[in-house]
């Protein structure tokens, strides 16, 4: 799984660099509502293809203060979207989650998610908001996360 995620991350980076049309970079804040609450931030690189599809590559940082645990999620996703100025989307993805915790049992591992969201783009800048349901290896961090951010498009 780790090798698959790294291969997909590399392919996304090459795709984004190779074509100048409809690529965006988003800085976002995140709130995780799992068995414990976490907050953090991340970066999303999105490449739109065929108008109605998009591929995303993300990296972030989430702190679960109550259990003194940090998470670094790296993930990729595929979305279907409506190509308008205000663009709703839905998609699925997979990732690898690196954990740092004082507590035993929180190991690095894979996970999957489904997401729905909306973007509003005004020429070269925009905003995004989304909801994700996360299913990580193990059950402690399964739950909903909420993301909102500002994007730059080129």
Phi, psi and omega in degrees: 000317181299318179295321179297315179297317179295322177296316179295320178298317179295317179297319179296318180297318178294320179297317181294324181282335187278337185229128184278358186270130172048061172244144179220154175238127183239132169259128185222156171259152182225147175231121179259130177244079179252212175297336171226161183265143178222152177229154180184200182210165179197176175235140179234128172253121184239137177236121179269138177225146180055020177076316186257004181231157176209146173243141183232147174233130183225152170217147182200189179214129178229132178250125174256090189297323183299328182246014177050053182230137175246144179232137173242100178273134172237122184212165176229151178211161175239132183233148167259139185215160172261123189276071178238177176299319171253112193240105173284153179211161175213145182194180178227158180198176179221156180204178175236134188242116179268127184247144172227114186213150172280344182269146178284155173095353178261090184258158172300146179184173181278167175198168181227161179204159170236146183218150169227144182196183179214142174238143172236117184245131179238098183059263184252356180232162179190186178227158176219151173217141181206162175235137179234144167252120185257137176232093182269160175299122193090173187243353188295325183259008175294140178151194186263142171233150182238129182234142175215140183198180181244136183237152172244132185243140175218000000 
